[in-house]
């Protein structure tokens, strides 16, 4: 991180990372190195004592998942988990840790999300965000159960933006995680391309290959955790992996089949992981991008 002039930040996830036998040992080590971190986990093993211990070790944020309203979420996750998730928000916040809610959006829950936004605001969740479902090969046989048409996805973003505007003075920050938000804001005159920028510089959009790694449980390094993108392992020098050929494969911005012709190439590029999930091609068009070629 020093050689790259970057400050490290860890997102520790699972499953439920709290269940790992060396979870607390890892946090003690991270704390001793003064590395900032957040947890992406479950509500099932949280209580006041656990939250206070997390806070004492420097946990900045604990992210929980809500994948729809009660019936939808419990069907996708497990019975009772919707209410358990809501119940743990206060314990997280009371300990001084910020609470985030993340939603994975698909056709199975897309109509629930506007009302879910009402709920997270009511609960004073600190951060709310969503990203799209990334299919794997076996899912393609059931495409109708999760696929969203591009124009339908744009209408969904419009409904969410209306909710975000309604709650702009609330305690909840709405993170525009999906990079297609950039296209939405651009088309609606809410953002414009700044003057004086370099033509060959990537400024915004997908972070793959320029600001993060994923370290798997068995020590493999991935360019992105949302699809198979192995680029090395922890026995190699991080700098060598980050600047190496395998990582550079994901930096060929002129290879994006659709985005390379778009004025938003430097700022958007949709979600290549979703494109890969649909087609097996990282550089294929984003399946929910509604912009005409």
Order of alpha helices (4+ residues) and beta strands (2+ residues): beta-alpha-beta-alpha-beta-alpha-alpha-beta-alpha-beta-alpha-beta-alpha-beta-beta-beta-alpha-alpha-alpha
